[in-house]
Amino acid sequence: MRIAMVSEHASPLAARGGPAGLGGADGGGQNVFVAELAAALGRQGHYVTVYTRRDAPGRPGRVRLAPGVTVEHVPAGPPERIAKDDLLPWMHDFGRYLEDRWAADPPDVAHAHFWMSGLAAIQAAQAPAARRVPVVQTYHALGTVKRRHQRDRDTSPASRVRLERAIGRAADTVIATCSDEVGELAAMGVPGDRVRVVPCGVDLDLFSPAAGVPRGGRHRLAVLSRLVERKGVDTAIRALAHLPDTELAVAGGPPRGDLAGDPEIRRLRAVARDAGVAGRVEFLGRLGRDEVPALLRSASLVLTLPWYEPFGMVPLEAMACGVPVVASAVGGHLDTVVDGVTGTLVRPRDPEGAARAVRALLGDPDARAAMGLAAAGRAREHYSWARVAAATTEVYQHAAALSEVPA
């Protein structure tokens, strides 16, 4: 198939040979998701063009990402970094660019990542001058969920929820990345027969079990996350107050040399001081993607404790490395982490509950080792990118077939 992926703010180039998507507030799993899915589709013989916004002057128009995969920079708005929540005014221009490209050379299917990409893709796909292009939508995060948890701290455009509903009704198919999202989509009024669940994947060559780093008397816990409040890094830090002889490594945020100037790092350091654990928390800053497996393998447990999580790549990456996780029982974690088998699920924003779960696992090395083996097996069996790409292709074919049915 000839596949157009639209990822307006999350360039896959940021995940290939660059930072692990952990630097800015808008960088994260979507960059990796788009890069890995596109590359896997290319390996399976498809041709993929990823359209992402040009966010700096001098970017080449087209860049080869992987065999069969090209990234095309779209001139929509000024060529500079703009926070994703401020990109809405430029989506019409993004859609017009796609209209022009697809009028002469339409893809077999368009796959929009994030809601604003959906606006641009649907605009272009329904343009009267072009053959109608079927649209598949993956939200990656829903405005209804974000608003519920962040309330007055939600910086999304006021129209987000309304527009997400419209996108869900206009798209030929919506891909939910976890079972929990299906209920959210139904509550938004997205027809259930248009929704398919396809999870995220994990690079099983990069993330695999291996010997960890020998350590002294302390257990090591690891957190790998974008450093925004909803990710619950402060919960992990407060849990450490109940876990003597345990240290916490926190990866994410700006490069290590720039940590002192980062507002969220300053907040988290204050949390650590108030909890009396400042000497046992190490902030590593941004890691390159190839540095992440070593961090995960160095830990006795990986903690991922967000308030909400549409999918959650970090638990999957830890599982693939054979490291059990303690994860908040939200969103995608409910699918990937089998409670008591590959890790432990806990309530979000509950440092004492997280500490109890960690203490139980640290005190039982046999159970921890068994969980690590089960976690690696589950990642291999269910979450390879080849498997995810094949399931996604089935969705594309379904959407294309629907679009050919006369109205």
Secondary structure, DSSP 8 states (H G I E B T S, - for coil): -EEEEE-SS--GGGGSSSB-S-SSTT-SHHHHHHHHHHHHHHHTT-EEEEEEE--STT--SEEEEETTEEEEEE--S-SS---GGG-GGGHHHHHHHHHHHHHHS--SEEEEESHHHHHHHHHHHT-TTS----EEEE-SS-HHHHHHHHGGG--S-TTHHHHHHHHHHHSSEEEESSHHHHHHHHHHT--GGGEEE----B-TTTS---------SSEEEEEE----GGG-HHHHHHHHTT-TTEEEEEE-SS-GGGGGG-HHHHHHHHHHHHHT-GGGEEEEE--BGGGHHHHHHT-SEEEE--S--SS-HHHHHHHHTT--EEEESSTTHHHH--BTTTEEEE-TT-HHHHHHHHHHHHT-HHHHHHHHHHHHHHHHHH-BHHHHHHHHHHHHHHHHHHHHS--
